[in-house]
Amino acid sequence: MDFSSMNLDLWNAMIQFGFIAFVMLVANVLRRKIVFIRKTLIPTAVLAGFLALFLRLFDFLAIDPGFMEMITYHTIALGFIALSLRVPERREGPPDADFTAAKSGALIVSTYLVQAIVGLGVSITLAYTFMPEFFKAAGLLLPMGYGQGPGQANNVGSTYEVLGFAGGQSFGLSIAAAGFLVACTIGVIDLNIQFRRHRLHAETPEVLSGSVTVDAFQSENELPVSESVDRLSVQIALVLLVYMFTYLFSKYLTEFLAAAAPGISATVSPLIWGFNFVIGALLALICRKFFDLLTKSRIMTHQYPNNYLLSRISGCAFDIMVIAGICAIDIKDLKGLWLPFLLMAVLGAVVTYFYLKWLCRKIYPSYYYEGFFSMFGMMTGTISSGILLLREIDPSFKTPAANNLLTGTSFAILLGAPMLILIGMAPKSPSMLFLSCGLIVLYLLLLLLFIFKAQRRK
């Protein structure tokens, strides 16, 4: 085997991770030494991501955007698997007493619908006034880019391009990139405002740096430190094992769907791979329950998951995810589509911000800010930007906000199924477009009714 620099397959991954390490350390130094940057409360990972983006755009570093997208994809799943493997603390009261998981899913899908109304309002208005040739259903790319991220924005944009929307793919990807920028800028600015108004309180430096006591590091019946295998190695092995089963489950499930129902497979398979972090988290929960069963049966005498180390693994994965995600941003050449792009990007950000502020107070009254910032980050960028904002005010994930992103996304997959039909209906004819608009409004009202009225009987 050739071990020289000529073997790009051997060295490329290490070089790209080296670039991530370089910008992370530089950003950490800048945040610590420059007072202005430190006072802005911009997360180190965000600063590192934009530094990497700048170096990539001006060809100072040979950063591979495709590799960065791959890293973002995998680290989202690894981070949530590590979180889901943690042994939960015992809490009083019934779990999910107010259907919080289902309401989080309804909140996510209703935000898609609000963004669709805004986007269609812009595209239809422009098509009947200043831009008569503009694709009328283009507004549906706003919830795909803001709410779903670049993957779905690319898929739907490509489909619309075939149906007559010239530049549809680039338009969808640009909306997704703009959404990520909105999450990282407006979200961080609002965090600063809330801190200055003393509505938020940063944790002490000792907590933020990951300090730990013996009690926190080693719970009762945990794997002893004196074991021959390093405890961190065990945690990494658990995370990677669950991720391997996530891949195998997704692979065989999509192959079964392709053989049994090709029509359904074309729609569902991309969702399975796109939301692999949900499957990974569910398998991690099953793994944890399996450990509990073995412990109660006295087959397993030690508790293998270590909450402290799993939190550090998830934190590392999310830091790398944010840096790689920002570095991979690419706003395409829009070729005469700048007016609808700017209108949708700005109006979508404003409406999403105030809509989530309104509903998050209703759904998450005891941890409103954590719930709002995590949802705003996800509903303008991706789940990675939601975690990014959440970690600034809840770095140890003590509130259920991070779990709400996960469980809410699971429910949103089911509740969002009608949107796939509407996305296919809208471009077919003007009558179908306006019918789709009516159905979107009706479905939004039904979801709001569920959010406000659903409660568990005493």
C-alpha positions as CSV (number, residue, x, y, z in Angstrom):
1,M,0.0,0.0,0.0
2,D,1.2,3.5,-0.8
3,F,1.5,5.6,2.4
4,S,2.8,8.7,0.7
5,S,0.9,12.0,0.0
6,M,0.0,10.7,-3.4
7,N,-2.5,8.4,-1.8
8,L,-5.4,10.9,-1.4
9,D,-7.8,8.2,-0.1
10,L,-5.4,7.5,2.8
11,W,-4.8,11.1,3.8
12,N,-7.8,13.2,2.8
13,A,-10.0,12.5,5.8
14,M,-7.1,13.2,8.2
15,I,-6.3,16.4,6.5
16,Q,-9.9,17.6,6.6
17,F,-10.2,16.8,10.3
18,G,-6.9,18.7,10.8
19,F,-8.5,21.7,9.2
20,I,-11.5,21.4,11.6
21,A,-9.1,21.1,14.5
22,F,-7.1,24.1,13.3
23,V,-10.1,26.5,13.0
24,M,-11.6,25.3,16.3
25,L,-8.4,26.1,18.2
26,V,-7.9,29.4,16.5
27,A,-11.5,30.4,17.2
28,N,-11.1,29.4,20.8
29,V,-8.1,31.7,21.1
30,L,-9.9,34.6,19.4
31,R,-12.9,34.2,21.7
32,R,-10.7,34.1,24.8
33,K,-8.3,36.9,23.9
34,I,-10.5,39.4,22.0
35,V,-12.9,41.1,24.4
36,F,-15.4,42.2,21.6
37,I,-15.8,38.7,20.4
38,R,-16.2,37.3,23.9
39,K,-18.9,39.9,24.7
40,T,-20.9,38.9,21.7
41,L,-21.4,35.4,23.1
42,I,-20.9,33.9,19.7
43,P,-20.2,30.2,20.2
44,T,-16.7,29.0,19.5
45,A,-18.0,26.4,17.0
46,V,-19.9,29.1,15.0
47,L,-16.9,31.4,15.0
48,A,-14.7,28.4,13.8
49,G,-17.3,27.5,11.1
50,F,-17.4,31.0,9.6
51,L,-13.6,31.2,9.8
52,A,-13.4,27.9,7.9
53,L,-16.0,29.2,5.4
54,F,-13.9,32.3,4.8
55,L,-10.7,30.3,4.3
56,R,-12.5,28.0,1.9
57,L,-14.1,30.7,-0.2
58,F,-10.8,32.5,-0.6
59,D,-8.8,29.3,-1.3
60,F,-6.6,29.7,1.8
61,L,-7.3,26.1,2.8
62,A,-8.2,23.2,0.5
63,I,-11.4,22.3,2.4
64,D,-13.7,19.8,0.7
65,P,-17.3,20.9,1.0
66,G,-18.6,17.4,0.2
67,F,-16.5,15.9,3.0
68,M,-17.8,18.5,5.4
69,E,-21.4,17.7,4.4
70,M,-20.6,14.0,5.1
71,I,-19.2,14.9,8.5
72,T,-22.2,16.9,9.4
73,Y,-24.5,14.1,8.4
74,H,-22.7,11.5,10.6
75,T,-22.0,13.6,13.6
76,I,-25.7,14.6,14.0
77,A,-26.5,10.9,14.5
78,L,-23.5,10.1,16.7
79,G,-24.3,13.0,19.0
80,F,-27.9,12.0,19.5
81,I,-27.0,8.3,19.9
82,A,-24.6,9.4,22.7
83,L,-27.4,11.5,24.3
84,S,-29.9,8.7,24.1
85,L,-27.6,6.1,25.7
86,R,-27.3,8.2,28.9
87,V,-29.1,6.7,31.9
88,P,-31.9,9.2,32.8
89,E,-32.2,10.6,36.3
90,R,-35.3,9.6,38.1
91,R,-38.0,12.3,38.0
92,E,-41.3,12.6,39.9
93,G,-44.6,12.8,38.1
94,P,-45.9,11.0,34.9
95,P,-43.7,11.3,31.8
96,D,-45.0,13.6,29.0
97,A,-48.0,14.6,31.0
98,D,-49.1,17.2,28.5
99,F,-48.3,15.3,25.2
100,T,-45.1,17.4,24.8
101,A,-43.5,15.1,22.3
102,A,-46.6,15.0,20.1
103,K,-47.1,18.8,20.5
104,S,-43.5,19.3,19.5
105,G,-44.1,17.3,16.3
106,A,-47.2,19.4,15.7
107,L,-45.2,22.6,16.3
108,I,-42.6,21.5,13.8
109,V,-45.1,20.6,11.1
110,S,-47.2,23.8,11.7
111,T,-44.1,25.8,11.3
112,Y,-43.5,24.2,7.9
113,L,-47.1,25.2,7.0
114,V,-46.6,28.8,8.1
115,Q,-43.4,29.0,6.1
116,A,-45.3,27.5,3.1
117,I,-48.0,30.2,3.4
118,V,-45.3,32.9,3.5
119,G,-43.4,31.4,0.6
120,L,-46.5,30.8,-1.6
121,G,-47.7,34.4,-0.8
122,V,-44.4,35.7,-2.2
123,S,-44.2,33.5,-5.2
124,I,-47.9,33.9,-6.2
125,T,-47.8,37.7,-5.7
126,L,-44.7,38.0,-7.8
127,A,-46.1,35.7,-10.5
128,Y,-49.2,37.8,-10.9
129,T,-47.4,41.2,-10.8
130,F,-43.7,41.9,-11.4
131,M,-42.5,38.5,-12.6
132,P,-45.3,36.8,-14.7
133,E,-42.9,34.0,-15.7
134,F,-42.0,33.1,-12.1
135,F,-42.9,29.5,-11.0
136,K,-45.9,30.0,-8.8
137,A,-45.3,27.0,-6.6
138,A,-41.7,28.1,-5.8
139,G,-42.8,29.3,-2.4
140,L,-43.0,25.6,-1.2
141,L,-39.2,25.6,-1.3
142,L,-39.1,27.9,1.8
143,P,-40.3,25.2,4.2
144,M,-38.1,22.7,2.4
145,G,-35.0,24.9,2.8
146,Y,-35.7,26.4,6.2
147,G,-37.5,23.6,7.9
148,Q,-36.1,20.5,6.2
149,G,-32.6,21.6,5.2
150,P,-30.4,21.3,2.1
151,G,-31.3,17.6,1.3
152,Q,-35.0,18.1,0.8
153,A,-34.5,21.6,-0.7
154,N,-32.3,20.0,-3.3
155,N,-34.7,17.1,-4.0
156,V,-37.8,19.3,-4.3
157,G,-35.9,22.0,-6.2
158,S,-34.7,19.5,-8.7
159,T,-38.2,18.1,-9.2
160,Y,-39.6,21.7,-9.7
161,E,-36.8,22.4,-12.2
162,V,-38.0,19.4,-14.3
163,L,-41.6,20.9,-14.1
164,G,-40.5,24.2,-15.5
165,F,-38.8,26.2,-12.6
166,A,-35.5,27.3,-14.2
167,G,-32.9,27.4,-11.5
168,G,-35.1,25.5,-9.0
169,Q,-32.3,23.4,-7.6
170,S,-30.0,26.4,-7.0
171,F,-33.0,28.4,-5.5
172,G,-33.8,25.6,-3.0
173,L,-30.1,25.2,-1.9
174,S,-29.7,28.9,-1.5
175,I,-32.8,29.1,0.7
176,A,-31.3,26.3,2.9
177,A,-28.0,28.2,3.1
178,A,-29.8,31.4,4.0
179,G,-31.8,29.6,6.7
180,F,-28.6,28.3,8.3
181,L,-27.2,31.8,8.3
182,V,-30.4,33.1,9.9
183,A,-30.1,30.5,12.7
184,C,-26.5,31.4,13.4
185,T,-26.9,35.2,13.3
186,I,-30.4,36.1,14.5
187,G,-30.3,33.3,17.0
188,V,-27.0,34.5,18.5
189,I,-28.1,38.1,18.4
190,D,-31.3,37.3,20.3
191,L,-29.2,35.2,22.8
192,N,-27.1,38.3,23.5
193,I,-30.2,40.5,24.0
194,Q,-31.8,38.0,26.4
195,F,-28.5,37.8,28.4
196,R,-28.2,41.6,28.6
197,R,-31.8,41.8,29.8
198,H,-30.9,39.2,32.5
199,R,-33.6,36.8,31.3
200,L,-30.9,34.1,30.7
201,H,-28.0,33.2,33.0
202,A,-24.8,31.5,31.8
203,E,-23.5,28.6,33.8
204,T,-20.4,29.0,35.8
205,P,-17.0,28.5,34.0
206,E,-16.4,25.4,36.1
207,V,-19.6,23.8,34.7
208,L,-19.0,25.0,31.2
209,S,-15.5,23.5,31.1
210,G,-16.8,20.1,32.0
211,S,-15.6,19.8,35.5
212,V,-16.7,16.7,37.3
213,T,-16.8,15.1,40.7
214,V,-16.2,11.4,41.5
215,D,-19.9,11.0,42.0
216,A,-20.7,12.3,38.6
217,F,-18.0,10.4,36.9
218,Q,-18.7,7.0,38.5
219,S,-22.2,6.1,39.5
220,E,-23.2,3.0,41.5
221,N,-22.4,-0.3,39.8
222,E,-20.6,1.3,36.9
223,L,-17.7,-0.3,35.1
224,P,-14.7,0.2,37.5
225,V,-11.9,2.6,36.5
226,S,-9.5,-0.3,37.3
227,E,-10.8,-2.4,34.4
228,S,-8.2,-3.2,31.7
229,V,-10.3,-1.5,29.0
230,D,-10.5,2.3,29.1
231,R,-13.9,3.6,30.1
232,L,-14.0,6.1,27.2
233,S,-13.2,3.3,24.8
234,V,-16.3,1.5,26.1
235,Q,-18.5,4.5,25.5
236,I,-17.2,5.1,22.0
237,A,-17.7,1.4,21.2
238,L,-21.3,1.6,22.4
239,V,-22.0,4.6,20.2
240,L,-20.4,3.2,17.1
241,L,-22.1,-0.2,17.6
242,V,-25.5,1.5,17.8
243,Y,-24.7,3.5,14.7
244,M,-23.7,0.4,12.8
245,F,-27.0,-1.2,13.6
246,T,-28.7,2.1,12.5
247,Y,-27.1,1.6,9.1
248,L,-28.0,-2.0,8.9
249,F,-31.6,-1.4,9.9
250,S,-32.0,1.5,7.4
251,K,-30.3,-0.5,4.6
252,Y,-32.6,-3.6,5.0
253,L,-35.7,-1.5,5.6
254,T,-35.2,0.5,2.4
255,E,-34.3,-2.6,0.4
256,F,-37.6,-4.3,1.7
257,L,-39.6,-1.2,0.7
258,A,-38.0,-1.1,-2.8
259,A,-39.0,-4.7,-3.4
260,A,-42.4,-4.6,-1.8
261,A,-43.7,-1.1,-2.7
262,P,-41.5,0.8,-5.2
263,G,-43.8,3.8,-5.4
264,I,-43.8,4.3,-1.6
265,S,-40.1,3.6,-1.5
266,A,-39.2,6.5,-3.8
267,T,-40.8,8.9,-1.2
268,V,-40.0,7.2,2.1
269,S,-36.4,5.9,1.5
270,P,-34.9,9.4,1.3
271,L,-36.7,10.2,4.6
272,I,-35.3,7.1,6.3
273,W,-31.7,8.0,5.4
274,G,-32.3,11.8,5.9
275,F,-33.6,11.2,9.5
276,N,-31.1,8.4,10.4
277,F,-30.4,10.2,13.7
278,V,-34.0,9.5,14.8
279,I,-33.5,5.8,14.1
280,G,-30.2,5.8,15.8
281,A,-31.6,7.5,18.9
282,L,-34.5,5.0,19.0
283,L,-32.1,2.0,18.7
284,A,-29.9,3.6,21.5
285,L,-33.0,3.7,23.8
286,I,-33.7,0.1,23.0
287,C,-30.1,-0.8,23.8
288,R,-30.3,1.0,27.1
289,K,-33.6,-0.8,28.0
290,F,-31.8,-4.1,27.0
291,F,-29.0,-3.3,29.5
292,D,-31.7,-2.6,32.2
293,L,-33.2,-6.0,31.5
294,L,-29.8,-7.7,31.7
295,T,-29.1,-5.9,35.0
296,K,-32.4,-6.9,36.6
297,S,-31.8,-10.5,35.5
298,R,-28.4,-10.3,37.2
299,I,-26.7,-11.4,33.9
300,M,-24.9,-8.0,33.7
301,T,-23.3,-6.8,37.0
302,H,-22.0,-3.4,35.8
303,Q,-23.6,-0.3,34.3
304,Y,-21.7,0.3,31.1
305,P,-23.1,3.7,29.9
306,N,-21.3,6.6,31.7
307,N,-23.4,9.8,31.5
308,Y,-20.4,12.1,31.9
309,L,-18.4,10.6,29.1
310,L,-21.4,10.2,26.8
311,S,-22.2,13.9,27.3
312,R,-18.6,14.7,26.3
313,I,-18.9,12.5,23.2
314,S,-22.1,14.2,22.2
315,G,-20.6,17.6,22.8
316,C,-17.6,16.8,20.7
317,A,-19.8,15.5,17.9
318,F,-22.0,18.6,17.9
319,D,-19.0,21.0,17.9
320,I,-17.6,19.2,14.8
321,M,-21.1,19.1,13.3
322,V,-21.6,22.9,13.6
323,I,-18.1,23.7,12.2
324,A,-18.5,21.4,9.2
325,G,-22.1,22.5,8.6
326,I,-21.3,26.2,8.4
327,C,-18.1,25.5,6.3
328,A,-20.2,23.6,3.7
329,I,-22.6,26.6,3.1
330,D,-22.9,27.4,-0.6
331,I,-25.2,30.0,-2.0
332,K,-25.7,29.3,-5.7
333,D,-25.9,31.7,-8.6
334,L,-29.6,32.7,-8.7
335,K,-29.6,34.3,-12.2
336,G,-32.5,36.8,-11.9
337,L,-34.1,35.2,-8.8
338,W,-32.7,37.5,-6.2
339,L,-35.9,39.4,-5.5
340,P,-38.0,36.3,-4.6
341,F,-35.0,34.8,-2.8
342,L,-34.5,37.9,-0.6
343,L,-38.2,38.3,0.1
344,M,-38.7,34.7,1.1
345,A,-35.5,34.6,3.2
346,V,-36.3,37.7,5.2
347,L,-40.1,37.2,5.6
348,G,-39.6,33.6,6.4
349,A,-37.1,34.4,9.1
350,V,-39.3,37.1,10.7
351,V,-42.5,35.1,10.6
352,T,-40.8,31.9,11.9
353,Y,-39.3,33.9,14.8
354,F,-42.5,35.4,16.1
355,Y,-44.6,32.3,15.4
356,L,-42.2,30.1,17.5
357,K,-42.0,32.7,20.2
358,W,-45.8,32.6,20.5
359,L,-46.2,28.8,20.6
360,C,-43.1,27.9,22.6
361,R,-44.5,29.9,25.5
362,K,-47.6,27.6,25.4
363,I,-45.8,24.3,24.9
364,Y,-42.7,24.8,27.1
365,P,-43.7,27.1,29.9
366,S,-41.1,25.9,32.4
367,Y,-38.1,26.1,30.0
368,Y,-39.4,28.5,27.4
369,Y,-36.0,29.9,26.3
370,E,-34.4,26.5,25.8
371,G,-37.4,25.3,23.9
372,F,-37.6,28.4,21.7
373,F,-33.9,28.7,20.8
374,S,-33.6,25.0,20.0
375,M,-36.7,25.1,17.8
376,F,-35.8,28.4,16.1
377,G,-32.4,27.0,15.2
378,M,-33.9,23.8,13.8
379,M,-36.8,25.5,11.9
380,T,-34.5,27.9,10.1
381,G,-31.4,25.8,9.7
382,T,-31.1,22.1,10.6
383,I,-31.3,20.2,13.9
384,S,-27.5,21.0,14.2
385,S,-28.2,24.7,14.5
386,G,-30.9,24.0,17.0
387,I,-28.4,22.1,19.2
388,L,-25.9,24.9,18.6
389,L,-28.2,27.6,20.1
390,L,-29.4,25.3,22.9
391,R,-25.9,24.5,24.1
392,E,-25.3,28.2,24.9
393,I,-27.9,28.2,27.6
394,D,-28.2,24.5,28.4
395,P,-24.7,23.0,27.7
396,S,-25.4,19.9,29.8
397,F,-28.9,19.3,28.3
398,K,-30.6,19.4,31.7
399,T,-33.9,20.5,30.2
400,P,-36.0,18.3,27.9
401,A,-35.4,20.7,25.0
402,A,-32.8,18.5,23.2
403,N,-35.1,15.5,23.6
404,N,-38.0,17.5,22.2
405,L,-36.1,18.0,19.0
406,L,-35.7,14.3,18.7
407,T,-39.1,13.1,19.8
408,G,-40.8,16.0,18.0
409,T,-39.0,15.1,14.7
410,S,-40.3,11.5,15.1
411,F,-43.9,12.7,15.3
412,A,-43.2,15.3,12.6
413,I,-42.3,12.6,10.1
414,L,-45.8,11.2,10.6
415,L,-47.7,14.5,10.8
416,G,-45.8,15.9,7.9
417,A,-46.8,13.2,5.4
418,P,-49.7,15.2,3.9
419,M,-47.2,17.9,3.0
420,L,-45.5,15.5,0.5
421,I,-48.8,15.2,-1.3
422,L,-49.3,19.0,-1.4
423,I,-45.8,19.5,-2.7
424,G,-46.6,17.2,-5.6
425,M,-50.1,18.7,-6.2
426,A,-49.3,22.4,-6.2
427,P,-47.3,22.8,-9.4
428,K,-49.8,20.8,-11.6
429,S,-52.2,23.7,-12.4
430,P,-53.4,27.1,-10.9
431,S,-56.5,25.4,-9.5
432,M,-54.4,22.7,-7.8
433,L,-52.1,25.4,-6.5
434,F,-54.9,27.4,-4.8
435,L,-56.5,24.1,-3.6
436,S,-53.2,23.3,-2.0
437,C,-53.1,26.7,-0.3
438,G,-56.5,26.1,1.2
439,L,-55.6,22.6,2.5
440,I,-52.4,24.1,4.0
441,V,-54.4,26.7,6.0
442,L,-57.0,24.0,7.0
443,Y,-54.2,21.6,8.2
444,L,-52.5,24.4,10.1
445,L,-55.7,25.2,12.0
446,L,-56.1,21.5,12.9
447,L,-52.6,21.3,14.3
448,L,-53.1,24.5,16.3
449,L,-56.3,23.1,17.7
450,F,-54.4,20.0,18.8
451,I,-51.6,22.1,20.4
452,F,-54.0,24.2,22.4
453,K,-56.6,21.6,23.4
454,A,-54.8,18.3,23.8
455,Q,-54.2,17.3,27.4
456,R,-54.1,14.1,29.4
457,R,-57.2,13.3,31.4
458,K,-56.7,13.2,35.1
